[in-house]
Amino acid sequence: MTERDKDKMEAPGVFILALIFLVLFIVIWFMHHKWLTQLWPIG
Amino acid sequence: MAEFRTCPETGLKIERNAENLIKWNVGIAVALLAVGGLFGLLMALTRWPSVHLLPADFYYRFLTLHGIDALLAWVLFFEMGLIYFTSVVILNSRAVCPRISWLAFGLMLVGGVLINIVVLLGKADVMFTSYVPLRADPLYYIGVILFAVGALIVFILFFANIINARREGAYDGTLPLGTFGLLAASIIGVVTLLHGAVIMIPTLLWSMGILPSLDASVYRLIFWGLGHPSQQINVCAMVAVWYMTAYLVMGAKPVNEKVSRTAFVLYILFINVASEHHLLVDPALSTWHKIVNTSYVMHLAVFASMIHAFCVPASFESTLREKGYTAGAFEWLKKVPWGNPAFSAVALSIVIFGFLGGITGVVFGTEQFNMIRHNTFAIPGHFHGTVVGGTTLAFMGFTYLMLPTIFRRKLILEGWAKAQPYVFGIGVSILSIGMMAAGSFGVPRRHWDITFAGASFPYAFDPSIDVFMTMVGLGGVLAAAGGVMYIVVALGSIFKGEKVA
């Protein structure tokens, strides 16, 4: 078992939370980008 | 000869000099937070459109002091306490050169008081940044220099303390993680304060009329070598507090300590360069320079924060799993001590720092986004997420651990202490979100009257900003209530708390 696998085994809950937050971050980033470009249109 | 006592709760050997230095530094920090927090409340009540409390001159004067007392003095005095805690108490060692330590404390105190007096007299309405060509009274810059020299001495004493502890065999192997975090803070601290000397001494000479002029863009460039890295000292100290609290409250150790240490090294290497994001609209610097520093280098420091933000909760989880709370993926989350104010402060600090402070910092530090956010109210929204919701809240939580260990006092008003991190954390979150939303609509930061009454060219913001500015006022009042609860519990326990053996 590698060190990385061991980390996942010791804290699987945080590993799942990390994945959820990663997806949320990407979604929020693009929604935020869309909102800002609507608020401040260029041209 | 060093005098020691053994703490019955933690088993730590605590030297008398270090104990007194921590007590005074933390005590003064709490008092300064009370002053800085009061000015912060007045800021929130002035920017709340339906209240608009202060007249213009007092708004700018108190804004300057809010920045000095809450952002600089409270945090740095507390960090001085943490320096003695991590380089002496945790290592079961003694404080070297106690007289120089007290001299440094005195310099910081005199400098801090001097700044407050000069600003209150109306001789330095220059804001926290004191951007040239705004000119303050020379005593203001002397106050800043005295404060900075005092802090620099303590950062250097940190190295002396750990070298001495090693030499006297107080510890062997690697430094404990909390001490390692403050080592990173001290390295960044020395670099930061040298930047301060490079720019504040010429600015003092300019204010005295000895130097005929000072280049504004050179001032901004070097000032941000002081201004932003000083916040990175806070980040390192805050993260060290996260790890130390996890250990002291739950006995939790990092799942992989090497990863956590590597993340601290990333801070040392990359976080100072990221200060460039303050200069993204500055015409004096090239686009290449700006993009390399903020779109590439900055993310290596951000990466470090993300590592810590997951390593600390992972330490909670792995510890509780070892204790048998293994049902499902999230049983541990129900079993963490949410009622312990030191723990809840750290848990909220991680969430607020990461989501309100961290993510927004990445967004606002990106050059393209920065063009529409620079100098808007969104920027204080970001750093109230990092420094207030993150650092201040974590330090508040750590105070609850220091009270019995260092001050040897039991907490008074335990119910208040339990609720305090939630009241303060929720208040700061509302304040920060309100600021960022209003800033997205173009509301400027550091502006007394956003209706621009009497201006030659009238401008009206989108009416929805009233909702967000009201959130700023309400969030500020709630955060101030949480701040008062903290100060009452902390100072009340110090002076009236039941003595611990």
Interface residues (C-beta under 8 A of the other chain):
Chain A: E3 D7 E10 A11 P12 G13 V14 I16 L17 A18 F25 I28 W29 H32 W35 L36 L39 W40
Chain B: V255 N256 V259 F310 P313 A314 S315 E317 S318 R321 A329 F330 W332 L333 I359 V363 F369 I372 S440 F441
